[in-house]
């Protein structure tokens, strides 16, 4: 969105945009009932009668601060990091503290289906909150690759971090997918909405 919105507002300065954040279930309901015109989420969308337009491949990564590994595995930091590079076995981290998004979000689903019961010390609706606390060394979390790649704000955050954080690909099918824009087939679509989709496809 930081890349899309400036281009869109330049083209349509008189259009008011209202951003609605929520988990996948909440956004699907809002789309179904006409409370929002578009939803950006991972395919497949939960709302019925929805047309989707693929934007790009997306991957949910495991974010692991060194401080957590040092506390959980004293003297074994490099060994554990090497194991995670070879194979991201979440059961290896069962005793580590986790920071998770609330249930109902696709990012959370990965943790819930990982054949382990994570030691959850915090649940929140805001994915930026869990990353901020992860950077401070409070716990492990899951974070979309798109939010990392090419974002100056993210790089600045990482430079100011209290604990080095490593990101690992996950060996779970649901961690890999397609990010898409969805709209309800039965609802009217304005020219401004169509232009938002076009700009999003070109930008992302």
C-alpha positions in Angstrom: 0.0 0.0 0.0 2.8 2.6 0.6 3.7 2.2 -3.0 0.2 2.1 -4.4 -1.6 4.9 -2.6 0.6 7.9 -3.7 0.1 6.9 -7.3 -3.6 6.5 -6.8 -4.1 9.8 -5.0 -2.2 11.6 -7.7 -4.6 10.2 -10.3 -7.8 10.6 -8.2 -7.2 13.5 -5.8 -10.9 13.8 -5.0 -11.5 10.2 -4.1 -11.6 9.4 -0.3 -9.9 6.2 0.6 -10.9 4.3 3.7 -8.5 1.5 4.8 -10.0 -1.3 6.9 -7.6 -3.7 8.6 -8.6 -7.0 10.0 -8.1 -10.8 9.8 -9.1 -12.8 6.8 -12.5 -13.7 8.1 -13.4 -10.1 9.0 -12.4 -8.8 5.6 -14.3 -11.5 3.8 -17.4 -10.6 5.7 -16.9 -6.9 4.9 -16.5 -7.7 1.2 -19.6 -9.9 1.2 -21.8 -7.3 2.8 -20.5 -4.4 0.7 -18.7 -2.6 3.5 -15.5 -2.6 1.4 -15.0 -2.6 -2.3 -11.7 -4.5 -2.5 -9.7 -6.9 -0.3 -6.0 -7.7 -0.5 -5.3 -11.1 0.9 -3.8 -14.5 0.2 -5.7 -16.8 -2.1 -8.2 -18.6 -1.8 -10.5 -15.9 -0.5 -13.2 -16.9 2.1 -16.0 -14.8 0.7 -18.4 -16.4 -1.8 -18.9 -15.0 -5.3 -15.5 -13.3 -5.2 -13.4 -12.6 -8.3 -9.7 -12.5 -7.6 -6.8 -10.9 -9.5 -3.4 -12.3 -8.6 -0.7 -9.7 -7.7 2.4 -11.7 -6.8 3.8 -14.7 -5.0 3.9 -14.3 -1.2 5.7 -16.3 1.5 5.3 -16.2 5.3 8.7 -16.4 7.0 9.7 -17.4 10.5 11.3 -14.5 12.4 13.7 -15.6 15.1 15.7 -13.2 17.3 19.1 -14.4 18.5 18.2 -13.4 22.1 15.4 -16.0 22.2 17.7 -18.8 21.0 20.4 -17.7 23.5 17.9 -17.9 26.4 16.4 -21.2 25.3 19.5 -22.9 24.1 22.4 -21.5 26.1 25.7 -21.9 24.3 24.1 -23.4 21.2 23.1 -20.3 19.2 25.0 -21.0 16.0 24.2 -24.7 16.1 20.4 -24.0 16.4 20.6 -21.4 13.7 22.3 -23.8 11.3 19.7 -26.4 12.0 16.9 -23.9 11.2 18.7 -23.0 7.9 18.8 -26.7 6.9 15.2 -27.5 7.9 12.8 -25.2 9.7 11.5 -27.7 12.2 9.1 -25.8 14.4 9.0 -28.6 17.0 12.7 -27.6 17.7 11.3 -24.3 19.0 8.5 -25.6 21.1 10.0 -24.2 24.3 10.6 -20.8 22.8 8.2 -17.8 23.4 6.0 -17.0 20.4 4.2 -13.7 19.5 1.2 -14.4 17.3 -1.5 -12.7 15.4 -5.0 -13.5 16.6 -6.9 -16.5 15.3 -8.7 -16.0 12.1 -5.7 -14.6 10.2 -3.9 -16.8 7.6 -0.5 -16.0 9.2 -1.8 -17.5 12.4 -3.1 -20.6 10.7 0.5 -21.6 9.9 1.3 -21.8 13.6 -1.9 -23.6 14.5 -1.2 -26.3 11.9 2.5 -26.8 12.5 2.1 -30.0 14.6 3.2 -28.2 17.8 1.7 -26.2 20.6 3.6 -23.0 20.7 4.4 -21.2 23.9 2.3 -18.1 23.1 3.1 -15.1 25.3 1.2 -12.5 23.3 -1.6 -12.4 20.8 -2.6 -9.3 18.9 -4.4 -8.1 15.8 -1.5 -6.0 14.6 1.3 -7.7 12.7 3.6 -4.7 13.1 3.3 -5.0 16.9 4.5 -8.6 16.9 7.5 -7.7 14.7 8.4 -4.8 16.9 8.5 -7.0 20.0 10.3 -9.7 18.0 13.0 -7.2 17.2 13.3 -6.4 20.9 14.1 -10.1 21.5 10.8 -11.0 23.2 9.7 -13.9 21.0 9.5 -15.6 17.7 6.9 -14.7 15.1 5.7 -15.1 11.5 6.1 -12.3 9.0 5.2 -11.9 5.3 8.2 -11.6 3.0 6.6 -8.8 1.0 6.7 -6.6 4.1 10.5 -7.1 4.2 11.5 -6.8 0.6 12.5 -3.4 -0.7 11.0 -1.4 2.2 13.1 1.4 3.5 11.1 1.6 6.8 11.7 -2.0 7.5 15.4 -1.7 6.9 15.6 1.2 9.3 13.8 -0.9 11.9 16.3 -3.7 11.5 19.2 -1.3 11.9 17.8 -0.1 15.2 17.0 -3.6 16.5 17.9 -4.7 20.0 18.5 -8.3 19.0 19.6 -9.6 15.6 16.7 -11.4 13.8 17.0 -14.2 11.3 14.3 -15.0 8.8 13.7 -18.6 7.7 11.5 -20.2 5.0 9.0 -22.7 6.3 8.4 -26.2 5.1 4.7 -25.8 5.1 2.6 -25.5 2.0 0.3 -22.8 3.5 3.3 -20.6 4.1 3.6 -20.1 0.3 0.8 -18.6 -1.8 -0.5 -15.9 -4.1 -1.3 -12.4 -2.9 -4.4 -11.2 -4.7 -7.0 -8.4 -4.9 -10.6 -9.7 -4.5 -13.9 -8.0 -5.3 -17.5 -9.2 -5.1 -18.9 -10.1 -8.5 -22.4 -8.9 -7.7 -21.4 -5.4 -6.6 -21.0 -2.3 -8.7 -17.4 -1.4 -9.5 -16.6 2.2 -10.2 -13.9 3.4 -12.6 -11.8 4.6 -9.6 -11.9 1.1 -8.2 -10.8 -0.4 -11.5 -7.9 2.1 -11.6 -6.9 1.1 -8.1 -6.6 -2.6 -9.3 -4.7 -1.5 -12.4 -2.2 0.5 -10.3 -1.8 -2.3 -7.8 -1.0 -4.8 -10.5 1.6 -2.5 -12.1 3.2 -1.5 -8.8 3.4 -4.8 -7.0 
